[in-house]
Amino acid sequence: MDASDVVSPPYLAGPFSLDPFRAQLLQPSRIGDPASRRLFARPFRSVATRLQQWEDHGRISTDPHAALYLHEYTSGGHTVRGIVGTLELARRTTSRDDSVVLPHEGIHPAQADELADRMEEMHLNPAPILLVHNGSTRLRALVAAIDCEPPTRQFEDAGGQRHRLWAWRTSEEIETVRHELASVRALIADGHHRYAAYLRMQARRPGTAADSGLAMLVDHRDTPLHLRAIHRALAGVHLDDALTALQTLGIHAEFRPLATTAELDPAAVGLTDGRRWALAYLPPHPGTVVEFVHDVLLPALPRGPHGVSHHPDADDAVAAASRRHGTALLLPPPTFEQVLEAALAGRLLPEKATSFQPKPHVGVIMRSLSAG
């Protein structure tokens, strides 16, 4: 995709607000099951009818009462908890400093438009966007208190994730939680284009259900998401050219095998064409390693690249580089603090710079745009 059409979503003014809603929940045996994807498949205008048919057959249930939810899920031994509600979208600001939702990646407007069209046709937010923040002591106490109670729903889905759900239902409970959320500034962990699509839908249909969008707010100090690296394969870039670029920048690379990306120092980059391996330690610089790669290293290359592909798995990056007569760049993951610093400063990281994991499977909590 052409980076020239990447923009930042509009700024959302405070106070931060998650509102109660009536959750739709897939039957546990359907969550994480690849066959369930047909529920959300084209034609999108038929999705609402399919949802109703599935509900009629007991495959979907709808909460009879609105609530804010605490969703805890465990995947691969890692547990994450987050508050799920509908994010208030109607208030905008022109100031980044006043924005309560912080993007760290740009969006492609055409892709956001397509997602907005799709959700409008489906009458559905099929999954919450993931937001991350450093929560207050009081908010963690509220979460811990409800977490001590029996969950309203508990199951293991078809994909192997374990889930527990609780609901804040009384007006007093909901107002207490919302009061603690009012001062939140949250980083978008996953769902930049869906967030932008929410804002487009709200602008098209103010005063309707589109005034809010489904979101899950995770406390990084409580149950942090893991940040994984996304590696690069540079098509048509010889390893010697990459090493020459580093030398031009005054960076020494040593030839040595790299058994695992876990060996990577937070300021190091591994380079390989699949046959030879090198490790380069970057000098102190502002920002993340992935920013250095795109802003400094790639422009210093004497030739290419013909293309840059992105790979969460290091072996896939090496294989792609070998196929395309190129070089793989194996990167360390950025830290949450680095990503938050970039977002607060208004910097947009390069495309596919972060991978927050694990994400919950689709269908645990959905939100109908037709229901109350």
C-alpha positions in Angstrom: 0.0 0.0 0.0 1.2 3.5 -0.8 2.3 5.2 2.4 1.3 8.6 0.9 -2.4 8.0 1.6 -1.8 7.1 5.3 -3.5 9.5 7.7 -4.3 9.7 11.4 -7.9 9.2 12.5 -9.7 12.3 13.9 -9.1 13.2 17.6 -11.7 12.2 20.1 -12.4 14.6 23.0 -12.9 13.6 26.6 -14.1 12.7 29.0 -13.4 9.0 28.1 -16.7 7.1 28.3 -17.6 3.5 28.0 -21.4 3.0 28.2 -23.5 -0.2 28.9 -25.0 -2.2 26.1 -26.8 -5.5 25.5 -24.1 -8.0 24.5 -24.6 -10.6 21.8 -22.7 -13.8 22.5 -22.0 -16.7 20.2 -22.5 -20.3 21.5 -19.1 -21.4 23.0 -18.7 -24.2 20.5 -19.0 -21.7 17.7 -16.4 -19.3 19.0 -12.9 -19.9 17.5 -14.4 -22.3 15.0 -13.4 -21.4 11.4 -16.8 -22.5 10.1 -18.4 -19.6 12.0 -16.7 -17.1 9.6 -19.6 -17.7 7.2 -21.8 -15.8 9.7 -19.9 -12.6 8.8 -19.3 -13.4 5.1 -20.6 -11.6 2.1 -23.2 -10.5 1.3 -22.9 -8.3 4.4 -26.4 -7.0 4.1 -27.6 -10.6 4.9 -25.5 -10.8 8.2 -28.3 -9.3 10.3 -30.7 -12.0 9.0 -28.2 -14.7 9.6 -27.7 -13.5 13.2 -31.4 -13.6 13.9 -31.6 -17.1 12.4 -28.7 -18.3 14.6 -30.3 -16.7 17.6 -33.6 -18.5 16.8 -31.7 -21.8 16.7 -29.9 -21.1 20.0 -26.4 -20.4 18.5 -26.4 -16.8 19.7 -27.8 -15.3 22.9 -28.6 -11.6 23.6 -28.3 -10.2 27.1 -31.8 -9.0 28.1 -30.3 -6.1 30.1 -27.6 -3.6 29.3 -24.4 -3.8 31.2 -20.7 -3.0 31.3 -18.7 -6.2 31.1 -15.4 -7.5 32.5 -14.0 -10.0 30.0 -11.1 -12.2 31.1 -9.6 -14.5 28.5 -6.7 -16.9 28.7 -4.8 -17.9 25.6 -1.5 -19.9 25.5 -1.2 -19.5 29.3 -1.5 -15.7 29.1 -4.5 -14.0 30.8 -5.9 -10.6 29.9 -8.8 -8.7 31.5 -10.6 -5.8 30.0 -13.7 -3.7 30.5 -16.1 -3.9 27.5 -18.6 -1.2 26.7 -19.5 1.2 23.9 -17.0 4.0 23.4 -18.6 7.5 23.1 -17.6 8.9 19.7 -19.7 12.1 19.3 -17.2 14.5 20.9 -14.3 15.6 18.7 -11.3 17.9 19.2 -8.8 19.4 16.9 -6.0 19.1 19.6 -4.0 15.9 19.9 -3.2 16.9 23.5 -6.9 16.8 24.4 -7.5 13.5 22.6 -8.5 10.5 24.9 -7.9 7.8 22.2 -4.3 7.7 20.9 -3.5 6.0 17.6 0.0 4.9 16.9 -0.4 3.8 13.3 -1.9 5.6 10.3 -5.0 4.4 8.5 -5.9 4.2 4.8 -9.1 6.1 4.3 -10.5 3.8 1.6 -10.0 0.8 4.0 -11.8 2.7 6.8 -14.6 3.6 4.4 -15.0 -0.1 3.4 -15.2 -1.3 7.0 -17.7 1.4 7.9 -19.9 0.3 4.9 -19.5 -3.3 6.0 -20.6 -2.7 9.7 -23.5 -0.5 8.5 -24.7 -3.3 6.2 -24.3 -5.9 9.0 -25.9 -3.7 11.7 -23.1 -5.1 13.9 -19.9 -4.3 15.7 -18.6 -7.9 15.5 -15.7 -7.5 17.9 -14.4 -4.7 20.2 -11.4 -2.7 19.3 -8.6 -3.2 21.9 -7.5 -0.2 23.9 -4.7 -0.2 26.5 -4.0 2.2 29.4 -2.3 2.4 32.8 -5.3 2.1 35.1 -5.8 3.8 38.5 -5.5 2.0 41.8 -9.2 2.6 42.4 -10.2 1.1 39.0 -8.0 -2.0 39.6 -9.8 -2.4 43.0 -13.2 -2.3 41.2 -12.0 -5.0 38.8 -10.6 -7.1 41.5 -13.8 -6.9 43.5 -16.0 -8.2 40.7 -13.4 -10.7 39.7 -13.8 -12.3 43.2 -17.5 -13.0 42.4 -18.8 -16.0 40.4 -18.7 -15.1 36.7 -21.9 -14.8 34.8 -20.5 -16.9 32.0 -17.5 -19.2 31.9 -16.3 -21.5 29.1 -13.6 -22.8 26.8 -14.2 -22.0 23.2 -13.6 -24.2 20.1 -10.3 -22.5 19.5 -8.9 -23.3 23.0 -9.3 -19.9 24.6 -10.8 -19.8 28.1 -13.2 -17.0 28.9 -14.9 -15.6 32.0 -17.4 -12.8 31.9 -18.9 -10.6 34.7 -21.5 -7.8 34.3 -21.9 -4.5 36.1 -25.7 -3.9 35.8 -26.9 -1.5 38.5 -26.8 2.2 37.8 -24.6 2.7 40.9 -22.1 0.1 39.7 -22.0 1.5 36.2 -21.6 5.1 37.4 -18.8 4.1 39.7 -16.9 2.4 36.9 -17.6 5.2 34.4 -16.4 7.8 37.0 -13.0 6.0 37.2 -12.8 5.9 33.4 -13.5 9.6 32.8 -9.8 10.6 32.9 -8.5 7.7 30.8 -6.2 8.3 27.8 -6.0 5.0 26.0 -3.7 3.7 23.3 -5.2 1.8 20.4 -3.6 -1.7 20.6 -5.7 -3.3 17.8 -8.3 -1.9 15.5 -7.0 1.4 14.1 -9.1 1.0 10.9 -12.2 -0.2 12.8 -11.8 2.9 15.1 -11.6 5.1 12.0 -14.6 3.3 10.6 -16.6 4.0 13.9 -15.8 7.7 13.5 -17.0 7.7 9.9 -20.2 5.9 10.8 -20.9 8.4 13.6 -20.3 11.3 11.2 -22.8 9.8 8.7 -25.5 8.9 11.3 -25.3 11.2 14.3 -27.9 10.7 17.0 -28.1 6.9 16.3 -26.4 3.8 17.6 -23.4 4.9 15.5 -22.6 7.5 18.2 -20.6 4.8 19.9 -18.5 1.8 19.0 -17.6 -1.5 20.8 -14.3 -1.3 22.7 -12.4 -3.3 25.3 -10.1 -1.4 27.7 -7.2 -3.4 29.1 -5.1 -2.1 32.1 -1.4 -2.6 31.2 -0.5 -2.5 34.9 -2.9 -5.3 35.7 -2.9 -7.9 32.8 -0.7 -6.5 30.0 -0.9 -7.6 26.4 2.4 -8.9 25.0 4.1 -6.9 22.2 5.6 -9.1 19.5 7.9 -8.1 16.8 6.9 -7.9 13.1 9.9 -8.6 11.0 10.6 -7.3 7.5 11.7 -9.0 4.2 13.3 -6.6 1.7 12.8 -8.0 -1.8 15.8 -7.5 -4.1 18.1 -6.1 -1.5 21.4 -8.0 -1.2 22.7 -8.6 2.2 26.0 -6.8 1.2 23.9 -3.7 0.2 22.2 -3.7 3.6 25.6 -4.0 5.3 27.0 -1.1 3.2 24.0 1.1 4.2 24.8 0.3 7.9 28.5 1.1 7.3 27.5 4.4 5.7 25.5 5.3 8.8 28.5 4.4 11.0 27.0 1.2 12.3 29.2 -1.9 12.6 27.6 -5.3 12.0 29.2 -8.6 13.1 28.7 -11.9 11.3 27.2 -14.4 13.6 24.4 -16.9 13.6 21.2 -16.0 15.4 19.5 -19.0 16.9 16.4 -17.1 18.0 15.0 -13.6 17.9 15.0 -13.8 21.7 18.7 -13.1 21.5 18.0 -9.6 20.0 18.9 -6.7 22.2 16.2 -4.0 22.3 18.5 -1.9 20.1 19.7 -4.6 17.7 18.7 -5.8 14.2 19.4 -9.2 12.8 20.1 -9.4 9.0 20.2 -12.5 6.9 19.7 -13.7 3.3 19.2 -17.2 4.6 22.8 -18.2 4.2 24.8 -15.5 6.0 23.8 -13.9 9.3 24.8 -10.6 10.8 23.9 -8.6 13.9 23.9 -4.8 14.1 23.7 -2.7 17.3 22.0 0.6 16.6 23.4 3.8 18.1 21.2 5.7 20.6 18.3 7.4 18.7 14.9 8.7 19.4 12.0 6.4 18.8 11.7 2.7 18.1 13.9 0.3 16.1 11.2 -0.1 13.5 11.2 3.7 13.0 15.0 3.7 12.6 14.7 1.0 10.0 12.1 2.8 7.9 13.2 6.4 8.5 17.0 5.9 8.4 18.2 2.5 7.2 15.9 1.9 4.1 16.7 5.4 2.6 20.4 4.7 3.0 20.2 1.5 0.8 22.1 1.9 -2.5 19.4 -0.1 -4.3 15.8 -1.1 -3.6 13.9 -2.6 -2.0 11.4 -3.7 -4.7 9.0 -4.4 -1.9 8.7 -4.8 1.9 6.7 -7.7 3.4 5.8 -8.1 7.0 6.1 -11.3 9.0 5.3 -12.0 12.7 7.3 -15.2 12.4 11.0 -14.8 11.9 11.3 -18.0 9.9 8.7 -16.8 7.5 10.6 -13.5 7.0 13.8 -15.5 6.3 12.0 -17.7 3.8 10.4 -14.7 2.0 13.7 -13.0 1.7 15.3 -16.1 0.3 12.5 -16.6 -2.3 12.8 -12.9 -3.4 16.6 -12.7 -3.5 16.5 -10.3 -0.6 17.4 -9.7 3.0 15.4 -10.3 6.1 15.5 -7.8 9.0 14.7 -9.4 12.3 13.6 -6.8 14.7 13.0 -6.7 18.5 9.5 -5.8 19.6 8.9 -2.2 20.8 7.9 -1.8 24.4 4.5 -0.5 25.5 6.2 2.6 26.9 7.9 3.3 23.5 4.6 3.0 21.6 2.8 5.1 24.1 5.5 7.8 23.9 5.2 7.8 20.1 1.4 8.2 20.3 1.6 11.0 22.9 4.1 12.8 20.6 1.8 12.4 17.6 4.2 10.1 15.7 2.7 7.4 13.5 4.8 4.3 13.5 5.4 2.5 10.2 2.8 0.1 9.0 2.7 -3.2 10.8 5.0 -1.9 13.6 3.3 -3.6 16.5 1.4 -6.8 17.3 -0.4 -6.8 20.7 -1.2 -10.4 21.8 -3.2 -12.3 22.6 -6.5 -11.1 21.1 -9.8 -12.6 22.0 -11.6 -14.7 19.5 -14.5 -13.1 17.6 -17.9 -13.8 18.9 -17.4 -13.7 22.6 -18.9 -10.2 22.8 -20.7 -8.6 19.9 -22.9 -5.6 19.7 -26.0 -5.2 17.5 -26.5 -1.8 16.0 -30.2 -2.5 15.9 -30.7 -3.7 19.5 -30.9 -1.3 22.5 
